[in-house]
Amino acid sequence: MPTVLLSVKQAAERLGEHPDTTRARLRAGDLKGTRLTERGPWKITESALEHFIKKNTRI
């Protein structure tokens, strides 16, 4: 299965939060993401987003 990369905006929409909040999570290391260049846009894999959601969801 190919890896799907999400933008900050797409990840924020799935999390139901503002993109600035998602960027803060990325900078803090709470949500795993990558940049292709030092100042480039963040990219988040679907699996990293799913892991974050599972880790932070209380049942």
Secondary structure, DSSP 4 states (H G I P E B T S, - for coil): -PPPEE-HHHHHHHHTS-HHHHHHHHHHTSS--EESSTTSPEEEEHHHHHHHHHHT---
